[in-house]
Amino acid sequence: MKPTIPQQDVLNSTHFCVIVPTYNNQKTLKRVLDSILDFTTNVIIVNDGSTDETSEILKQYSQLTQIHHPKNLGKGRALRNGFRKAIEMNFEYAITIDSDGQHFATDIPKFIAEIQNEPNSLLIGSRNMTQENVPKKSSFGNKFSNFWFKFETGIKLDDTQSGFRLYPLRLIPKQFYTNKFEFEIEVIVRSAWKGIVVKNIPIQILYDPEERVSHFRPFQDFTRISILNTVLVLNALLYIKPRDFLRNAKKKGFKKFFLEDILESSDSNFKKSAAIALGVFIGISPFWGFQTVLLFTFAALFKLNKVIAYLASNVSFPPFIPFVIYGSLKMGSYFVSNDAPLILDSSVTLDDIQKNATQYIVGSLILASVSALSAGFLSYLLLTAFSSKKKQQ
């Protein structure tokens, strides 16, 4: 039987600090700091321009590292400056804990114990959002954030908004773009994109309406978060997902990747052929600049294999584009009545195509539909034949 290592020894053997960002939380700040000191004296307090009695309270903790902002810069900036100081002090991990009294410092050992099992992870405390006194707007905001985090990273979490976290300081991104509440979304999404394991661990939570002070501004901050998620989604669709697809294929070997992840995936032959049809349709359709976004959106909506759909969409790979345009214009000439239909010869210019946009758009949509149905039907026959042959072996 493996001997149990005493809790204090585990804490002492892990080079971590606790970062406490605070802004006008005079009612709970002292209690929070005293509870943390039961577990470690490696504490970095970031006073983010408080205008209450915070500065006076912090004079009682002169032995702790303190950062004072002359004015309120936002929680994101407070955390970023805390991270920078922690790295200067050569800490390996930083635990962040809010100063509004909702978190219990007694959960600090849980984070340290978990990081022993999976080093270099980013851990987020998972709160019970169904318990008494939890504001409905907090529960809704968390579900909203969880949904977009999964869409952007493929990782399912129960809580993405908790401020009680453990960060692997040397691994998280070095540069950030946000300074307010939305920073806590940016940092976990971009860390996941770097390949850092992001996971939840259960924690206790206390919502005391008489003591807790929330600085979240529903309209302004929700708008900022929505803008950030829009940027992250576009980045995920246009760069991260294609990048990960290519990395996975290269790592496994394209032949093995094709056989295992595509031909032998758990999807039915019908769903595989439907994914091919979707990819061909999107690839030929006239939605230039939005094709990847539309592809992944519809693949997710209809629960189709994104890898297969993405491969099939490369029917519009640059060398094939002239043929796609030619076929679209030719198809459109049969359906669009025009006094001066576009004649397809070597004299055709881009201006000519622009003047006959209707002919091109109608033609490309018809060509996309016919090609998608044909590709889907043919691929279904081939996949069925392949499956039958494999069963006979």
C-alpha positions, 0 to 999 in steps of 0.5 A: 500500500502506497504511504500517504504523504502528509498534507503540509509536506505536499504544500511545502514541496510545491512551489506555488503562491496565491494571488488575491486581486481585490477591489473595494472588498473591505468587508471580506478581505481580512478574513480571506487573507487570514484564511490563506495564511493558514496554508501559505505565506506566499501571497501576492495581493493586487489592490486594483485601485480600491477607494474604500478601506482596503489600503488601511487593511493591507498595512496589517500585512506588510510581510506579504507581497503587494501591488497597488494600482493607482486606479482601477484597471480591471480584474484581468490587468490585476491578474496579469500583473500578479502573474508577472510578479509571481514569475519574477519570484520564480514560482511554478504555480499560482492559485488565484482566489477572489477576495469577496469571501465566496471561496474557501481557502481550505480548498487550496490543498485540493488544487495542490493534491490534484496538480501532483496527479497531473502536473502543468494542468490549469485547474478551475474550481467547479462551483455548485451553481444550484445551491441557495443564494446563487444569483440566477445571472451567475448561473446563466452566465456560467452556462453561456461561457461553458457552451462557447468554451466547448465550441472553441476548444472541444473541452467540456467543463462544468464551470469556466467562470470560477475565479478560484484557479491554479495556473501553470505560470511558465506554460500559459500564454505570455501576451494577452489582449483583455484587461477586464472580466473577460480575461479569465475566458481568454486565458483558459481558451488560449491555454487549451489551444496551446495544449495545456490540460484544462479541467475542473475540480470541485470546490465549496462556495459561499454566496452571502448577499450581505457581504458579497460585492460584485463589480460585474457590470451586466451590459458592459461586461457581457458585451465585452465577453460576447465580442471576445467570444466572437473573435475566439470562435472565428480564430478557432474555425479559421485557424485552430481547428484546421491546424489541429486537424493537420497536426493530428493527421501528420502525427498519426500518419496521413494513411493511418489517420485516413483509415482510422479517423475517417473510414473506420470512424463510428459514424454510419456510412450515411453520415459520412457521405452526408459530411462529404456532401456538405463539404462539397456544397460549401466548397463550391458555393459562393460564400468566399471568406465564410466557407470554413465558418459555415462548414464547421457550424453546419457540421456541428449543427447536424452532428457530422464528421468535421474532418470528412467535411473539411477534406471534402470542402477542399474541392475549392483548393486554389488550383481548382478554383478556375474550374469551379468558377467556369462551371458556375458561370456555365451552369448559370447561363442556362438558368439566368435570362440576360440580354447579354449573357457572359460568354466564357472565353479567354477575353473574360475579366473579373469585371465581367464576372462582377457585372454578371454576379447573378449568373455566377451566384445562381450557377454556383449554388446549382452546381454546388447542389448537384455536385454535393448530391452526386458526391454524397451518393457516390461516396455512400456506394463506395463506403458501403462496398468498402464495408462489405468487403472488409466484413468478408475478410 
